[in-house]
Amino acid sequence: MTSEVDIVEVDPSDEAGLRAFWEVEQAAVRADRPRALVRTWRTLLNNAQSPNPRYGRTFLAARDGGATVGVAEIGGSVADNTHLASLEVGVAPARRRQGIG
């Protein structure tokens, strides 16, 4: 049985929130693909705090209490093909199969 999980938008100026996002993202990707090429902390920080004016990103976190247990990133062009978007979802390995994703 899972406790209540809240979905919140991560403020790009909140380095602690972004770091928690990145740590869950890393754990989720590495659990499935141990040799995957993953973005660095600096790349995520740059993506969030120095956004590309042509590509919008929204970072979401699933939080159980104060802990980030899942993440999602929604992105897409803000100029062309605005009806299209990309979505990446990751859930902390210990919290999978609990309806978070």
N, CA, C and O atoms as a GROMACS GRO file, in nm:
protein
  404
    1MET      N    1   0.084  -0.118   0.000
    1MET     CA    2   0.000   0.000   0.000
    1MET      C    3   0.089   0.124   0.000
    1MET      O    4   0.180   0.136   0.082
    2THR      N    5   0.063   0.216  -0.090
    2THR     CA    6   0.142   0.339  -0.098
    2THR      C    7   0.075   0.450  -0.020
    2THR      O    8  -0.047   0.455  -0.004
    3SER      N    9   0.159   0.539   0.030
    3SER     CA   10   0.106   0.660   0.091
    3SER      C   11   0.074   0.757  -0.021
    3SER      O   12   0.100   0.729  -0.138
    4GLU      N   13   0.018   0.871   0.014
    4GLU     CA   14  -0.020   0.968  -0.088
    4GLU      C   15   0.104   1.035  -0.145
    4GLU      O   16   0.192   1.080  -0.072
    5VAL      N   17   0.110   1.040  -0.278
    5VAL     CA   18   0.222   1.101  -0.349
    5VAL      C   19   0.170   1.226  -0.419
    5VAL      O   20   0.067   1.222  -0.486
    6ASP      N   21   0.242   1.336  -0.404
    6ASP     CA   22   0.205   1.461  -0.468
    6ASP      C   23   0.294   1.484  -0.589
    6ASP      O   24   0.414   1.455  -0.586
    7ILE      N   25   0.236   1.536  -0.697
    7ILE     CA   26   0.312   1.573  -0.816
    7ILE      C   27   0.328   1.724  -0.814
    7ILE      O   28   0.230   1.798  -0.807
    8VAL      N   29   0.454   1.770  -0.819
    8VAL     CA   30   0.483   1.913  -0.812
    8VAL      C   31   0.578   1.950  -0.925
    8VAL      O   32   0.659   1.869  -0.970
    9GLU      N   33   0.568   2.074  -0.970
    9GLU     CA   34   0.663   2.126  -1.066
    9GLU      C   35   0.788   2.170  -0.990
    9GLU      O   36   0.778   2.240  -0.889
   10VAL      N   37   0.903   2.130  -1.040
   10VAL     CA   38   1.028   2.167  -0.975
   10VAL      C   39   1.068   2.306  -1.023
   10VAL      O   40   1.080   2.331  -1.143
   11ASP      N   41   1.088   2.395  -0.930
   11ASP     CA   42   1.130   2.532  -0.961
   11ASP      C   43   1.275   2.528  -1.008
   11ASP      O   44   1.361   2.477  -0.936
   12PRO      N   45   1.305   2.579  -1.128
   12PRO     CA   46   1.442   2.577  -1.178
   12PRO      C   47   1.544   2.645  -1.088
   12PRO      O   48   1.664   2.615  -1.098
   13SER      N   49   1.502   2.736  -1.002
   13SER     CA   50   1.595   2.802  -0.911
   13SER      C   51   1.619   2.722  -0.783
   13SER      O   52   1.704   2.760  -0.702
   14ASP      N   53   1.544   2.614  -0.764
   14ASP     CA   54   1.556   2.530  -0.644
   14ASP      C   55   1.660   2.421  -0.669
   14ASP      O   56   1.626   2.312  -0.717
   15GLU      N   57   1.787   2.450  -0.636
   15GLU     CA   58   1.893   2.353  -0.662
   15GLU      C   59   1.874   2.223  -0.585
   15GLU      O   60   1.906   2.116  -0.637
   16ALA      N   61   1.823   2.229  -0.463
   16ALA     CA   62   1.800   2.106  -0.386
   16ALA      C   63   1.692   2.020  -0.453
   16ALA      O   64   1.706   1.898  -0.461
   17GLY      N   65   1.587   2.084  -0.501
   17GLY     CA   66   1.481   2.011  -0.571
   17GLY      C   67   1.531   1.952  -0.702
   17GLY      O   68   1.496   1.840  -0.737
   18LEU      N   69   1.612   2.029  -0.775
   18LEU     CA   70   1.670   1.978  -0.900
   18LEU      C   71   1.766   1.864  -0.872
   18LEU      O   72   1.770   1.767  -0.949
   19ARG      N   73   1.842   1.874  -0.765
   19ARG     CA   74   1.938   1.766  -0.732
   19ARG      C   75   1.863   1.638  -0.698
   19ARG      O   76   1.903   1.530  -0.740
   20ALA      N   77   1.754   1.649  -0.623
   20ALA     CA   78   1.673   1.531  -0.591
   20ALA      C   79   1.614   1.472  -0.720
   20ALA      O   80   1.610   1.350  -0.736
   21PHE      N   81   1.569   1.559  -0.811
   21PHE     CA   82   1.519   1.516  -0.941
   21PHE      C   83   1.627   1.436  -1.013
   21PHE      O   84   1.603   1.325  -1.059
   22TRP      N   85   1.747   1.493  -1.022
   22TRP     CA   86   1.858   1.430  -1.094
   22TRP      C   87   1.896   1.296  -1.031
   22TRP      O   88   1.922   1.200  -1.104
   23GLU      N   89   1.899   1.289  -0.900
   23GLU     CA   90   1.936   1.164  -0.833
   23GLU      C   91   1.836   1.052  -0.862
   23GLU      O   92   1.877   0.938  -0.885
   24VAL      N   93   1.707   1.084  -0.863
   24VAL     CA   94   1.606   0.982  -0.896
   24VAL      C   95   1.616   0.946  -1.044
   24VAL      O   96   1.607   0.828  -1.080
   25GLU      N   97   1.635   1.046  -1.129
   25GLU     CA   98   1.652   1.020  -1.272
   25GLU      C   99   1.769   0.924  -1.295
   25GLU      O  100   1.756   0.827  -1.370
   26GLN      N  101   1.882   0.950  -1.232
   26GLN     CA  102   2.000   0.866  -1.245
   26GLN      C  103   1.972   0.723  -1.199
   26GLN      O  104   2.003   0.627  -1.270
   27ALA      N  105   1.912   0.710  -1.082
   27ALA     CA  106   1.884   0.577  -1.026
   27ALA      C  107   1.789   0.499  -1.116
   27ALA      O  108   1.808   0.380  -1.138
   28ALA      N  109   1.687   0.566  -1.167
   28ALA     CA  110   1.588   0.499  -1.252
   28ALA      C  111   1.651   0.450  -1.382
   28ALA      O  112   1.626   0.336  -1.424
   29VAL      N  113   1.731   0.533  -1.445
   29VAL     CA  114   1.794   0.494  -1.572
   29VAL      C  115   1.895   0.383  -1.548
   29VAL      O  116   1.896   0.284  -1.621
   30ARG      N  117   1.980   0.398  -1.449
   30ARG     CA  118   2.087   0.300  -1.423
   30ARG      C  119   2.032   0.165  -1.378
   30ARG      O  120   2.096   0.062  -1.399
   31ALA      N  121   1.915   0.164  -1.314
   31ALA     CA  122   1.856   0.036  -1.271
   31ALA      C  123   1.820  -0.051  -1.391
   31ALA      O  124   1.831  -0.173  -1.384
   32ASP      N  125   1.778   0.013  -1.500
   32ASP     CA  126   1.738  -0.061  -1.619
   32ASP      C  127   1.850  -0.077  -1.720
   32ASP      O  128   1.858  -0.178  -1.791
   33ARG      N  129   1.937   0.022  -1.725
   33ARG     CA  130   2.044   0.023  -1.825
   33ARG      C  131   2.173   0.069  -1.759
   33ARG      O  132   2.208   0.187  -1.766
   34PRO      N  133   2.246  -0.023  -1.696
   34PRO     CA  134   2.364   0.016  -1.619
   34PRO      C  135   2.473   0.088  -1.701
   34PRO      O  136   2.554   0.161  -1.644
   35ARG      N  137   2.476   0.068  -1.831
   35ARG     CA  138   2.577   0.134  -1.915
   35ARG      C  139   2.521   0.250  -1.997
   35ARG      O  140   2.586   0.298  -2.090
   36ALA      N  141   2.404   0.294  -1.962
   36ALA     CA  142   2.340   0.404  -2.036
   36ALA      C  143   2.420   0.533  -2.021
   36ALA      O  144   2.483   0.558  -1.918
   37LEU      N  145   2.418   0.612  -2.125
   37LEU     CA  146   2.476   0.746  -2.117
   37LEU      C  147   2.369   0.836  -2.056
   37LEU      O  148   2.262   0.854  -2.113
   38VAL      N  149   2.400   0.892  -1.942
   38VAL     CA  150   2.303   0.975  -1.870
   38VAL      C  151   2.358   1.118  -1.860
   38VAL      O  152   2.479   1.140  -1.864
   39ARG      N  153   2.267   1.212  -1.847
   39ARG     CA  154   2.314   1.350  -1.839
   39ARG      C  155   2.378   1.377  -1.703
   39ARG      O  156   2.342   1.318  -1.602
   40THR      N  157   2.472   1.466  -1.705
   40THR     CA  158   2.542   1.503  -1.583
   40THR      C  159   2.457   1.600  -1.501
   40THR      O  160   2.360   1.658  -1.550
   41TRP      N  161   2.497   1.618  -1.377
   41TRP     CA  162   2.431   1.715  -1.291
   41TRP      C  163   2.441   1.854  -1.352
   41TRP      O  164   2.343   1.928  -1.352
   42ARG      N  165   2.558   1.890  -1.404
   42ARG     CA  166   2.577   2.021  -1.465
   42ARG      C  167   2.486   2.040  -1.586
   42ARG      O  168   2.435   2.150  -1.608
   43THR      N  169   2.466   1.936  -1.664
   43THR     CA  170   2.378   1.948  -1.782
   43THR      C  171   2.234   1.973  -1.738
   43THR      O  172   2.166   2.059  -1.795
   44LEU      N  173   2.186   1.899  -1.639
   44LEU     CA  174   2.050   1.922  -1.590
   44LEU      C  175   2.036   2.064  -1.535
   44LEU      O  176   1.939   2.133  -1.564
   45LEU      N  177   2.134   2.106  -1.457
   45LEU     CA  178   2.130   2.240  -1.401
   45LEU      C  179   2.125   2.345  -1.512
   45LEU      O  180   2.050   2.441  -1.504
   46ASN      N  181   2.205   2.326  -1.615
   46ASN     CA  182   2.205   2.418  -1.729
   46ASN      C  183   2.071   2.415  -1.803
   46ASN      O  184   2.017   2.520  -1.837
   47ASN      N  185   2.018   2.294  -1.827
   47ASN     CA  186   1.888   2.282  -1.895
   47ASN      C  187   1.778   2.356  -1.818
   47ASN      O  188   1.691   2.419  -1.879
   48ALA      N  189   1.783   2.349  -1.687
   48ALA     CA  190   1.678   2.410  -1.605
   48ALA      C  191   1.698   2.560  -1.586
   48ALA      O  192   1.602   2.637  -1.592
   49GLN      N  193   1.823   2.601  -1.564
   49GLN     CA  194   1.847   2.740  -1.526
   49GLN      C  195   1.887   2.831  -1.642
   49GLN      O  196   1.883   2.954  -1.628
   50SER      N  197   1.925   2.774  -1.754
   50SER     CA  198   1.959   2.853  -1.873
   50SER      C  199   1.887   2.792  -1.993
   50SER      O  200   1.950   2.739  -2.084
   51PRO      N  201   1.755   2.799  -1.991
   51PRO     CA  202   1.678   2.728  -2.093
   51PRO      C  203   1.700   2.780  -2.234
   51PRO      O  204   1.730   2.898  -2.256
   52ASN      N  205   1.684   2.690  -2.328
   52ASN     CA  206   1.689   2.723  -2.470
   52ASN      C  207   1.560   2.800  -2.502
   52ASN      O  208   1.452   2.752  -2.470
   53PRO      N  209   1.569   2.916  -2.563
   53PRO     CA  210   1.448   2.994  -2.591
   53PRO      C  211   1.355   2.927  -2.693
   53PRO      O  212   1.239   2.967  -2.706
   54ARG      N  213   1.404   2.827  -2.765
   54ARG     CA  214   1.321   2.758  -2.865
   54ARG      C  215   1.264   2.625  -2.817
   54ARG      O  216   1.182   2.563  -2.885
   55TYR      N  217   1.308   2.581  -2.700
   55TYR     CA  218   1.266   2.450  -2.650
   55TYR      C  219   1.227   2.464  -2.504
   55TYR      O  220   1.311   2.497  -2.420
   56GLY      N  221   1.100   2.440  -2.473
   56GLY     CA  222   1.053   2.451  -2.335
   56GLY      C  223   1.064   2.319  -2.262
   56GLY      O  224   1.044   2.212  -2.320
   57ARG      N  225   1.095   2.325  -2.136
   57ARG     CA  226   1.103   2.206  -2.050
   57ARG      C  227   1.026   2.231  -1.922
   57ARG      O  228   1.028   2.342  -1.867
   58THR      N  229   0.960   2.129  -1.875
   58THR     CA  230   0.895   2.131  -1.745
   58THR      C  231   0.944   2.010  -1.668
   58THR      O  232   0.939   1.898  -1.718
   59PHE      N  233   0.992   2.033  -1.547
   59PHE     CA  234   1.040   1.925  -1.462
   59PHE      C  235   0.937   1.900  -1.353
   59PHE      O  236   0.898   1.992  -1.281
   60LEU      N  237   0.894   1.776  -1.341
   60LEU     CA  238   0.795   1.738  -1.240
   60LEU      C  239   0.856   1.636  -1.145
   60LEU      O  240   0.939   1.554  -1.185
   61ALA      N  241   0.815   1.642  -1.019
   61ALA     CA  242   0.861   1.545  -0.920
   61ALA      C  243   0.742   1.485  -0.849
   61ALA      O  244   0.647   1.554  -0.813
   62ALA      N  245   0.748   1.354  -0.829
   62ALA     CA  246   0.650   1.284  -0.744
   62ALA      C  247   0.714   1.279  -0.606
   62ALA      O  248   0.822   1.222  -0.588
   63ARG      N  249   0.648   1.339  -0.510
   63ARG     CA  250   0.705   1.346  -0.375
   63ARG      C  251   0.615   1.276  -0.274
   63ARG      O  252   0.494   1.296  -0.270
   64ASP      N  253   0.678   1.194  -0.195
   64ASP     CA  254   0.611   1.124  -0.085
   64ASP      C  255   0.668   1.186   0.042
   64ASP      O  256   0.782   1.159   0.080
   65GLY      N  257   0.588   1.267   0.107
   65GLY     CA  258   0.643   1.347   0.217
   65GLY      C  259   0.739   1.446   0.154
   65GLY      O  260   0.702   1.518   0.062
   66GLY      N  261   0.861   1.451   0.202
   66GLY     CA  262   0.961   1.539   0.143
   66GLY      C  263   1.052   1.470   0.043
   66GLY      O  264   1.137   1.534  -0.019
   67ALA      N  265   1.034   1.339   0.025
   67ALA     CA  266   1.125   1.262  -0.059
   67ALA      C  267   1.076   1.254  -0.204
   67ALA      O  268   0.959   1.226  -0.229
   68THR      N  269   1.167   1.279  -0.297
   68THR     CA  270   1.135   1.263  -0.439
   68THR      C  271   1.147   1.116  -0.472
   68THR      O  272   1.252   1.055  -0.453
   69VAL      N  273   1.037   1.058  -0.522
   69VAL     CA  274   1.034   0.915  -0.553
   69VAL      C  275   1.012   0.887  -0.701
   69VAL      O  276   1.025   0.772  -0.745
   70GLY      N  277   0.980   0.990  -0.777
   70GLY     CA  278   0.960   0.976  -0.921
   70GLY      C  279   0.981   1.111  -0.987
   70GLY      O  280   0.966   1.215  -0.923
   71VAL      N  281   1.015   1.108  -1.116
   71VAL     CA  282   1.039   1.231  -1.190
   71VAL      C  283   0.982   1.219  -1.330
   71VAL      O  284   0.963   1.110  -1.382
   72ALA      N  285   0.955   1.334  -1.389
   72ALA     CA  286   0.912   1.339  -1.528
   72ALA      C  287   0.962   1.471  -1.587
   72ALA      O  288   0.965   1.574  -1.520
   73GLU      N  289   0.999   1.464  -1.714
   73GLU     CA  290   1.039   1.584  -1.786
   73GLU      C  291   0.958   1.589  -1.914
   73GLU      O  292   0.954   1.494  -1.992
   74ILE      N  293   0.892   1.702  -1.934
   74ILE     CA  294   0.813   1.725  -2.055
   74ILE      C  295   0.886   1.834  -2.133
   74ILE      O  296   0.924   1.936  -2.076
   75GLY      N  297   0.904   1.812  -2.261
   75GLY     CA  298   0.974   1.912  -2.341
   75GLY      C  299   0.919   1.920  -2.482
   75GLY      O  300   0.856   1.826  -2.532
   76GLY      N  301   0.943   2.033  -2.544
   76GLY     CA  302   0.901   2.049  -2.682
   76GLY      C  303   0.933   2.187  -2.735
   76GLY      O  304   0.962   2.279  -2.659
   77SER      N  305   0.927   2.198  -2.865
   77SER     CA  306   0.953   2.324  -2.932
   77SER      C  307   0.845   2.425  -2.894
   77SER      O  308   0.727   2.390  -2.881
   78VAL      N  309   0.885   2.549  -2.878
   78VAL     CA  310   0.788   2.654  -2.850
   78VAL      C  311   0.755   2.734  -2.976
   78VAL      O  312   0.674   2.826  -2.972
   79ALA      N  313   0.820   2.697  -3.088
   79ALA     CA  314   0.800   2.771  -3.212
   79ALA      C  315   0.736   2.685  -3.321
   79ALA      O  316   0.641   2.728  -3.386
   80ASP      N  317   0.787   2.565  -3.341
   80ASP     CA  318   0.738   2.478  -3.448
   80ASP      C  319   0.681   2.350  -3.388
   80ASP      O  320   0.724   2.304  -3.282
   81ASN      N  321   0.585   2.293  -3.457
   81ASN     CA  322   0.527   2.165  -3.414
   81ASN      C  323   0.490   2.167  -3.266
   81ASN      O  324   0.522   2.074  -3.192
   82THR      N  325   0.424   2.272  -3.225
   82THR     CA  326   0.390   2.288  -3.084
   82THR      C  327   0.286   2.186  -3.035
   82THR      O  328   0.256   2.181  -2.916
   83HIS      N  329   0.233   2.107  -3.124
   83HIS     CA  330   0.139   2.002  -3.086
   83HIS      C  331   0.213   1.875  -3.044
   83HIS      O  332   0.150   1.778  -3.000
   84LEU      N  333   0.346   1.874  -3.058
   84LEU     CA  334   0.427   1.758  -3.021
   84LEU      C  335   0.504   1.785  -2.893
   84LEU      O  336   0.541   1.899  -2.864
   85ALA      N  337   0.529   1.680  -2.817
   85ALA     CA  338   0.608   1.692  -2.694
   85ALA      C  339   0.682   1.562  -2.670
   85ALA      O  340   0.643   1.456  -2.721
   86SER      N  341   0.787   1.570  -2.592
   86SER     CA  342   0.856   1.449  -2.547
   86SER      C  343   0.831   1.435  -2.398
   86SER      O  344   0.813   1.534  -2.327
   87LEU      N  345   0.831   1.312  -2.352
   87LEU     CA  346   0.807   1.285  -2.210
   87LEU      C  347   0.901   1.175  -2.165
   87LEU      O  348   0.911   1.069  -2.228
   88GLU      N  349   0.971   1.201  -2.057
   88GLU     CA  350   1.056   1.101  -1.991
   88GLU      C  351   1.006   1.086  -1.849
   88GLU      O  352   0.985   1.184  -1.778
   89VAL      N  353   0.987   0.961  -1.807
   89VAL     CA  354   0.939   0.933  -1.672
   89VAL      C  355   1.034   0.835  -1.606
   89VAL      O  356   1.080   0.739  -1.669
   90GLY      N  357   1.065   0.859  -1.482
   90GLY     CA  358   1.150   0.767  -1.406
   90GLY      C  359   1.099   0.755  -1.264
   90GLY      O  360   1.054   0.853  -1.204
   91VAL      N  361   1.107   0.635  -1.210
   91VAL     CA  362   1.065   0.610  -1.072
   91VAL      C  363   1.180   0.544  -0.998
   91VAL      O  364   1.246   0.454  -1.051
   92ALA      N  365   1.206   0.588  -0.876
   92ALA     CA  366   1.311   0.528  -0.795
   92ALA      C  367   1.288   0.377  -0.790
   92ALA      O  368   1.176   0.332  -0.765
   93PRO      N  369   1.394   0.298  -0.813
   93PRO     CA  370   1.376   0.153  -0.818
   93PRO      C  371   1.303   0.093  -0.698
   93PRO      O  372   1.223   0.001  -0.714
   94ALA      N  373   1.328   0.142  -0.580
   94ALA     CA  374   1.262   0.089  -0.460
   94ALA      C  375   1.114   0.123  -0.453
   94ALA      O  376   1.040   0.064  -0.374
   95ARG      N  377   1.068   0.217  -0.536
   95ARG     CA  378   0.929   0.261  -0.533
   95ARG      C  379   0.850   0.219  -0.656
   95ARG      O  380   0.738   0.265  -0.677
   96ARG      N  381   0.906   0.133  -0.738
   96ARG     CA  382   0.836   0.088  -0.857
   96ARG      C  383   0.722  -0.008  -0.821
   96ARG      O  384   0.720  -0.068  -0.714
   97ARG      N  385   0.630  -0.019  -0.915
   97ARG     CA  386   0.513  -0.108  -0.902
   97ARG      C  387   0.422  -0.064  -0.787
   97ARG      O  388   0.358  -0.146  -0.721
   98GLN      N  389   0.418   0.068  -0.766
   98GLN     CA  390   0.331   0.122  -0.662
   98GLN      C  391   0.239   0.229  -0.717
   98GLN      O  392   0.175   0.301  -0.641
   99GLY      N  393   0.231   0.240  -0.850
   99GLY     CA  394   0.141   0.336  -0.913
   99GLY      C  395   0.196   0.478  -0.924
   99GLY      O  396   0.120   0.571  -0.952
  100ILE      N  397   0.323   0.496  -0.901
  100ILE     CA  398   0.381   0.630  -0.905
  100ILE      C  399   0.402   0.680  -1.047
  100ILE      O  400   0.375   0.796  -1.077
  101GLY      N  401   0.451   0.593  -1.134
  101GLY     CA  402   0.482   0.632  -1.272
  101GLY      C  403   0.360   0.666  -1.349
  101GLY      O  404   0.368   0.701  -1.467
   0.00000   0.00000   0.00000
